[in-house]
């Protein structure tokens, strides 16, 4: 898994495609998998982030630790 290179431009592109559905998105490359972290208002946003990362990086092992919170508790996007 160490051959995966996370390009900041690609991460920013994924964030744009998510259109604010996931706040504070982090993509962390580990030795055995790629891990997603952040906060989403719903499970759709969480799944969409996972889909975009799979598509962009072609990973086979992914851990999605994006937390789903009630939208009323999320800060607003600028």
Buried (B, 14 or more C-beta within 10 A) or exposed (E): EEEEEEEEEBBEEBBEBBEBBBBEBEBEBEEEBBBBBBBBBEEEBBBBBBEBBEEBBEBEEBEBEBEBEEEEEBEEEE
